[in-house]
Amino acid sequence: MFLHVTNARYLEDYKVELSFNDGRTGIADLTDALKGAIFEPLKNKSMFSSLVVDEELDTIVWPNGADLAPEYIYFQAFKNEPELQQQFKQWGYLA
């Protein structure tokens, strides 16, 4: 199954509440993703909070063209879930 973001809502700082097409809902702190030229403008919380779900890309995007892979967002939201550790290893997020 391909993972898709189905809903996203800005909470505070760099935290987003998200729903995924596997039925899970969680909160991802995306602070660590804000590196590099395309993500630097998102350190402005007003800009960060303008995220939306792009229905073609099936992930969150920002007006400046930045987007994040749904798998990365999923990892950030559920990285402490024991039952998902093997999946995160397969995706390369854990050693």
Secondary structure by P-SEA (a helix, b strand, c coil): ccccccbbbbcccccccccccccbbbbbbcccccccccccccccccccccccccccccccccccbbbbbaaaaaaaaccccccaaaaaaaacccc
